[in-house]
Amino acid sequence: MFADSEYTGFRAEVRAFCESEIAPLAAKADEEQIFPKENLEKLQKKGWWKIQLPEEYGGINYNTVQYSIIVEELCRVCGSTGLTVAAHNSLGVGPIYSFGTPEQRDRYLKTDSSQAVLVAFGLTEPQAGSDAGGTQSVAVRNGDHYVLNGTKSWITSSNLCKYAIVTARTDKSGGVKGISSFILEKGMPGFSIGKKENKMGCRGSDTAFMHFDDVHVPVENRMGAEGEGFKQFMITLDGGRISIGAMALGLSVGAFEVAAKYAATHKQFGKPIGEYQAIQWKLADMATRIEAARGLIYGASVMKDKKQNYSQQSAMAKLYAAEVCNFVTSEAIGVLGGDGYSPRYPVERMYRDMKLTEIGEGTSEIQRMVIARAILKSIKVDA
Ligand SMILES: Cc1cc2nc3c(=O)[nH]c(=O)nc-3n(C[C@H](O)[C@H](O)[C@H](O)COP(=O)(O)OP(=O)(O)OC[C@H]3O[C@@H](n4cnc5c(N)ncnc54)[C@H](O)[C@@H]3O)c2cc1C
């Protein structure tokens, strides 16, 4: 299997943990729309809240293929947990490590090792989703601090997090170059969490609005120079897209396995439905597309680790894996018939969770834009 065989033992270990510790809580988290507190602690013990950070920050320093395998295996059993882990690692602690000052890294990453300290990523606003450069939150400098006002929507782990990195406009005339990023702490006066979303899928993940009402943010909480926020967040999304691709892969594998087992055992007209060619072709198409998605995801992961330009590949990996996930989870319900349409089997939850992979960290339309732009940029036109 592409780029995977050297990780067979690693995957087996990760899978055993996910099956014994995460899977049993998945249906309840979905039904009650609450992220299981136990998972915070269990994942903290595994080091999975700092998967790619160096040891000096309490991390386990895994490469991106290992990180992708972890997200995949989590999502194979629980999309909500996988999404929460992916958002925190790729979009929370990752950018603080990449763009933060040594003081910011020390303060926000060298956290109490006995506790899960989550970091949220606040980019999306009610009027600025795909067009994230349309950020309307504003931070006005006033001596040693900024006064921050605005609203962020759809923020993963809004309630669970202790810190959040957010974008706000520091120069109204500056387009995307007028956007800066800030690290906020829970408890800062004026920083509040608003309405929780009642979602169709990933219901065990914590998604809500964030409100900023005259929040005084010290200048030392700005990440990088003024005007660098948009660029930092776009670079961050390049990496994050690999993990959402891995999420789509995990949901696909989970749904496929249920469907294959069902096909081998469930009988109609006196024999297992897996003996009918119509069902066999479904399984063959599902398995083939899963392998293709896996190749794209690990390919982008390896490119990231080699510090190559992987922006186009991560967009391709996410786009394709999300489309595969849509196909596979839908076909899995088809294989199970009425059983697939009920929570007796996890495929209906996986089908609902799947939809996030086509939306979060850039919709499929936006991925196509990213890919096409990279293609056209690479074309040399003779004068
Ligand atoms: C469960 C969940 C968790 C999320 N977590 C986070 C988070 O932690 N942090 C965060 O910042 N955001 C988060 N988001 C927000 C997510 O990134 C946005 O929903 C996404 O970027 C799309 O933005 P939008 O919802 O405003 O849709 P819109 O941008 O309004 O898009 C609506 C439709 O128009 C299409 N469209 C828009 N522009 C174009 C164009 N130029 N060409 C063609 N089609 C276009 C889109 O593809 C889509 O089909 C989360 C979303 C969900 C659902």
The ligand as a Tripos MOL2 file, in Angstrom:
@<TRIPOS>MOLECULE
LIG
   53    58     1     0     0
SMALL
NO_CHARGES

@<TRIPOS>ATOM
      1 C1        -18.6260   21.7100   11.3000 C.3       1 LIG1
      2 C2        -17.8560   22.9090   10.8360 C.ar      1 LIG1
      3 C3        -16.7170   23.2940   11.5240 C.ar      1 LIG1
      4 C4        -16.0030   24.4510   11.1400 C.ar      1 LIG1
      5 N1        -14.9160   24.8460   11.8860 N.ar      1 LIG1
      6 C5        -14.3220   26.0220   11.5940 C.ar      1 LIG1
      7 C6        -13.2530   26.5230   12.4230 C.ar      1 LIG1
      8 O1        -12.8260   25.8720   13.3790 O.2       1 LIG1
      9 N2        -12.7240   27.7410   12.1380 N.ar      1 LIG1
     10 C7        -13.1710   28.4920   11.0810 C.ar      1 LIG1
     11 O2        -12.6420   29.5880   10.8870 O.2       1 LIG1
     12 N3        -14.1700   28.0310   10.2710 N.ar      1 LIG1
     13 C8        -14.7550   26.8360   10.5050 C.ar      1 LIG1
     14 N4        -15.7770   26.3760    9.7080 N.ar      1 LIG1
     15 C9        -16.2600   27.2190    8.6170 C.3       1 LIG1
     16 C10       -15.9090   26.7140    7.2260 C.3       1 LIG1
     17 O3        -14.5330   26.8930    6.9750 O.3       1 LIG1
     18 C11       -16.8090   27.4780    6.2400 C.3       1 LIG1
     19 O4        -18.1330   27.0060    6.4540 O.3       1 LIG1
     20 C12       -16.3830   27.3050    4.8010 C.3       1 LIG1
     21 O5        -15.1620   27.9300    4.5320 O.3       1 LIG1
     22 C13       -17.4550   27.8500    3.8310 C.3       1 LIG1
     23 O6        -17.8270   29.1380    4.1780 O.3       1 LIG1
     24 P1        -19.3770   29.4980    4.3320 P.3       1 LIG1
     25 O7        -20.0130   28.4920    5.2140 O.co2     1 LIG1
     26 O8        -19.4760   30.9220    4.7270 O.co2     1 LIG1
     27 O9        -19.9890   29.3070    2.8910 O.3       1 LIG1
     28 P2        -19.9300   30.3510    1.6870 P.3       1 LIG1
     29 O10       -18.5650   30.8630    1.4970 O.co2     1 LIG1
     30 O11       -21.0250   31.3370    1.8480 O.co2     1 LIG1
     31 O12       -20.2630   29.4040    0.4510 O.3       1 LIG1
     32 C14       -21.5770   29.0450    0.0570 C.3       1 LIG1
     33 C15       -21.4430   28.3070   -1.2740 C.3       1 LIG1
     34 O13       -20.9250   29.2060   -2.2730 O.3       1 LIG1
     35 C16       -19.7810   28.6280   -2.8750 C.3       1 LIG1
     36 N5        -18.8380   29.6790   -3.2620 N.ar      1 LIG1
     37 C17       -18.3990   30.7230   -2.5040 C.ar      1 LIG1
     38 N6        -17.5500   31.4690   -3.2120 N.ar      1 LIG1
     39 C18       -17.4250   30.8890   -4.4360 C.ar      1 LIG1
     40 C19       -16.6780   31.1900   -5.6210 C.ar      1 LIG1
     41 N7        -15.8620   32.2280   -5.7040 N.pl3     1 LIG1
     42 N8        -16.7850   30.3530   -6.6850 N.ar      1 LIG1
     43 C20       -17.6140   29.2780   -6.6360 C.ar      1 LIG1
     44 N9        -18.3480   28.9550   -5.5390 N.ar      1 LIG1
     45 C21       -18.2460   29.7520   -4.4660 C.ar      1 LIG1
     46 C22       -19.2110   27.7070   -1.8120 C.3       1 LIG1
     47 O14       -18.3650   26.7210   -2.3730 O.3       1 LIG1
     48 C23       -20.4940   27.1200   -1.2270 C.3       1 LIG1
     49 O15       -20.9650   26.1140   -2.0780 O.3       1 LIG1
     50 C24       -16.4550   25.2070   10.0280 C.ar      1 LIG1
     51 C25       -17.5800   24.7810    9.3040 C.ar      1 LIG1
     52 C26       -18.2840   23.6540    9.6920 C.ar      1 LIG1
     53 C27       -19.5000   23.2450    8.8960 C.3       1 LIG1
@<TRIPOS>BOND
     1     1     2 1
     2     2     3 ar
     3     2    52 ar
     4     3     4 ar
     5     4     5 ar
     6     4    50 ar
     7     5     6 ar
     8     6     7 ar
     9     6    13 1
    10     7     8 2
    11     7     9 ar
    12     9    10 ar
    13    10    11 2
    14    10    12 ar
    15    12    13 ar
    16    13    14 ar
    17    14    15 1
    18    14    50 ar
    19    15    16 1
    20    16    17 1
    21    16    18 1
    22    18    19 1
    23    18    20 1
    24    20    21 1
    25    20    22 1
    26    22    23 1
    27    23    24 1
    28    24    25 2
    29    24    26 1
    30    24    27 1
    31    27    28 1
    32    28    29 2
    33    28    30 1
    34    28    31 1
    35    31    32 1
    36    32    33 1
    37    33    34 1
    38    33    48 1
    39    34    35 1
    40    35    36 1
    41    35    46 1
    42    36    37 ar
    43    36    45 ar
    44    37    38 ar
    45    38    39 ar
    46    39    40 ar
    47    39    45 ar
    48    40    41 1
    49    40    42 ar
    50    42    43 ar
    51    43    44 ar
    52    44    45 ar
    53    46    47 1
    54    46    48 1
    55    48    49 1
    56    50    51 ar
    57    51    52 ar
    58    52    53 1
@<TRIPOS>SUBSTRUCTURE
     1 LIG1         1 GROUP 0 **** ****
